[in-house]
Amino acid sequence: MSYTPELVAELEILGLFNLDNHLEGLKVHHDAAPAAVAAANRLHRKGLTTQPDGGYLTSLGRDAAENAQALLTILNGPANR
């Protein structure tokens, strides 16, 4: 398994969700970077978000976002602060 540019773009979108407020969604506008628009669409097709342009996290999407954000926190640990 490798980290493709597509997977990295999906991780970046998951990292934008505010996990402290489940009522706060995300909107990826049609004029956003093509990689972001495509990533949002893929996340929806995978059942992680409610809308092709973002929307809200599904239960599975919340799990994915929590793990993605936790990994980012770990990788950006004390050595990078």
C-alpha positions in Angstrom: 0.0 0.0 0.0 1.3 3.4 -0.8 0.1 7.0 -0.2 -1.1 8.1 -3.6 -1.8 11.8 -4.3 -5.5 10.9 -4.3 -5.3 9.4 -0.8 -3.4 12.3 0.5 -6.0 14.7 -0.9 -8.7 12.6 0.8 -6.8 12.8 4.1 -6.5 16.6 3.7 -10.3 16.9 3.3 -10.9 14.7 6.4 -8.5 16.9 8.3 -10.7 19.9 7.6 -13.7 18.6 9.5 -14.3 20.0 13.0 -14.6 17.0 15.2 -15.7 19.1 18.2 -19.0 19.9 16.5 -20.8 17.2 14.6 -23.4 19.7 13.4 -20.7 21.5 11.4 -20.2 20.3 7.8 -17.9 21.1 5.0 -18.5 22.5 1.6 -16.0 22.0 -1.2 -17.0 24.5 -3.9 -17.0 23.6 -7.5 -14.3 26.1 -8.2 -11.9 24.7 -5.5 -8.7 22.9 -6.6 -9.7 20.0 -8.9 -7.9 17.6 -6.5 -10.0 18.7 -3.6 -13.3 18.5 -5.6 -12.4 15.0 -6.7 -11.3 14.0 -3.2 -14.6 15.1 -1.7 -16.5 13.2 -4.4 -14.5 10.0 -3.6 -15.1 10.4 0.1 -18.8 10.5 -0.6 -18.7 7.4 -2.9 -16.8 5.6 -0.1 -19.7 6.4 2.3 -17.6 8.8 4.5 -19.6 12.0 3.8 -23.3 12.7 3.1 -22.8 14.8 0.0 -20.4 14.7 -3.1 -19.2 18.2 -2.2 -18.6 17.4 1.5 -21.7 17.8 3.7 -21.5 16.0 7.0 -19.4 13.0 8.1 -21.2 9.7 8.3 -20.4 7.4 11.2 -17.7 5.7 9.2 -16.5 9.1 8.0 -16.2 10.4 11.6 -14.1 7.3 12.5 -11.9 8.0 9.4 -11.5 11.7 10.2 -10.7 11.0 13.9 -7.9 8.6 12.8 -6.6 10.9 10.1 -6.5 13.8 12.5 -4.9 11.7 15.2 -2.2 10.5 12.8 -1.5 14.1 11.8 -1.1 15.1 15.5 1.3 12.2 16.1 3.4 12.9 13.0 3.5 16.6 13.8 4.6 15.7 17.4 6.9 17.5 19.8 9.9 17.4 17.4 8.0 19.6 15.0 6.6 22.2 17.5 
